């Protein structure tokens, strides 16, 4: 397998400087060669850019959108520092369910800890369908989201798919059947089997990676 990691720049003094706070399951996609320099990458719900430091360093064309104005300001500062010359306009304040990008604009779309904030099925499906719309053929949709997998007896239904978790938070929870159904509806295929991390029975986070044929 080709090693996609670039040499660490001499000005980088630590792993944190190089990789930021990247999701370890997104890092796994880097190791598998699914995100490479020059790709157009959208972080849909980018927050303050925790997953973008290395993508900027490795030479991806990175874009981001988030509803937080403070988050977008932070990402623009990050991009200016790590990849000078990146147009600030690549990072926009807005909603994932209404992406201001053309069809098939990106090779990779990232959704890290975003989808479980959906109000209901309608918003969840709108976010997923928009991310799929802007994903090019041969591209990858990478999502990490809360699920009920493995903690079904520990969550309490609030309304629809919104549940109260043992950690005290309320989230929109998916399960295996739903993710497989949505994968089929999109016409995609799983790039990896669904992987769920159970955090001591308090919450479960599932990795959903879908390739677009």
FENTAFEN-V350376 format. One record per residue. RES is the residue in one small letter. OMEGA is omega in whole degrees, -180 to 180 (none if undefined). BURIAL is 1 if it has 24 or more other ideal C-beta (glycine too) atoms within 12 Angstrom, else 0. D_CENTER is the distance of its C-alpha to the mean C-alpha in whole Angstrom. Layout:
res	omega	burial	d_center
RES	OMEGA	BURIAL	D_CENTER
RES	OMEGA	BURIAL	D_CENTER
This chain:
res	omega	burial	d_center
x	180	0	24
x	177	0	23
x	-175	0	22
x	-176	1	19
x	179	1	20
x	175	0	22
x	-180	0	25
x	179	0	24
x	-176	0	25
x	-178	0	29
x	179	0	28
x	-173	0	25
x	-177	0	26
x	175	0	24
x	179	0	21
x	178	0	19
x	-176	0	20
x	-171	1	19
x	-175	1	16
x	180	1	15
x	-174	0	13
x	175	1	10
x	-175	1	9
x	179	0	12
x	170	1	10
x	175	1	8
x	177	1	12
x	177	0	13
x	175	1	11
x	-179	1	13
x	179	0	16
x	176	0	16
x	-177	0	17
x	174	1	14
x	-174	1	13
x	-179	1	16
x	179	0	18
x	178	0	18
x	174	1	15
x	-173	1	14
x	175	1	10
x	170	1	9
x	-176	1	6
x	-171	1	6
x	-168	1	7
x	-177	1	8
x	180	1	11
x	174	1	13
x	-176	1	11
x	-178	1	11
x	-169	1	8
x	-174	1	10
x	-177	1	14
x	178	1	14
x	175	1	13
x	-179	1	15
x	-175	1	18
x	174	1	18
x	173	0	18
x	171	1	15
x	-170	1	16
x	175	1	13
x	178	1	12
x	175	1	11
x	180	1	11
x	180	1	12
x	-179	0	15
x	177	0	16
x	179	0	19
x	178	0	19
x	180	1	15
x	177	1	16
x	180	0	19
x	180	1	18
x	178	1	15
x	177	1	18
x	178	0	20
x	-178	1	18
x	180	1	18
x	-179	0	21
x	-172	0	22
x	-179	1	20
x	-178	1	20
x	-179	0	24
x	177	0	24
x	-179	1	21
x	178	0	21
x	-178	0	20
x	176	0	20
x	-177	1	17
x	-168	1	15
x	172	1	16
x	-179	1	16
x	-175	1	16
x	180	0	14
x	-178	1	11
x	178	1	14
x	-175	0	16
x	-178	1	14
x	-178	0	17
x	-179	1	17
x	177	0	19
x	173	0	18
x	-175	0	17
x	-170	1	16
x	175	1	13
x	-179	1	13
x	172	1	9
x	-179	1	7
x	174	1	3
x	-174	1	2
x	178	1	3
x	-179	1	7
x	-172	1	7
x	-179	1	9
x	173	1	12
x	178	1	13
x	178	1	14
x	-174	0	18
x	-179	0	19
x	-177	0	19
x	-180	0	19
x	178	1	16
x	-178	1	14
x	178	1	15
x	178	0	15
x	-179	1	12
x	-178	1	11
x	177	1	14
x	178	1	13
x	179	1	10
x	180	1	12
x	-176	1	15
x	180	1	14
x	-179	1	13
x	174	1	16
x	-175	0	18
x	-177	0	17
x	-176	1	14
x	169	1	10
x	180	1	8
x	-180	1	5
x	170	1	5
x	-175	1	6
x	179	1	9
x	178	1	12
x	176	1	15
x	-174	1	19
x	178	1	19
x	179	1	22
x	-176	1	23
x	-177	0	24
x	-176	0	27
x	-178	0	26
x	-177	1	24
x	-179	0	26
x	177	0	25
x	177	0	25
x	-179	0	25
x	179	0	24
x	176	1	20
x	-175	1	20
x	170	1	21
x	-180	0	23
x	177	1	21
x	179	1	24
x	177	0	22
x	-180	0	23
x	175	0	20
x	-176	1	20
x	169	1	17
x	-174	1	16
x	173	1	16
x	172	1	16
x	-176	1	18
x	-178	0	18
x	-179	0	20
x	-179	1	18
x	177	1	15
x	177	0	18
x	-179	0	19
x	177	1	16
x	180	1	16
x	-180	0	20
x	-180	0	20
x	-174	1	17
x	180	0	19
x	173	1	17
x	-180	0	17
x	175	1	15
x	177	1	14
x	171	1	15
x	175	0	17
x	-180	1	15
x	-177	1	15
x	175	1	15
x	177	0	16
x	-176	0	19
x	176	0	19
x	178	0	23
x	-178	0	23
x	178	0	22
x	177	1	18
x	179	1	16
x	-176	1	12
x	175	1	12
x	-178	1	9
x	-179	1	9
x	-172	1	10
x	175	1	12
x	177	1	14
x	-178	1	16
x	none	0	19
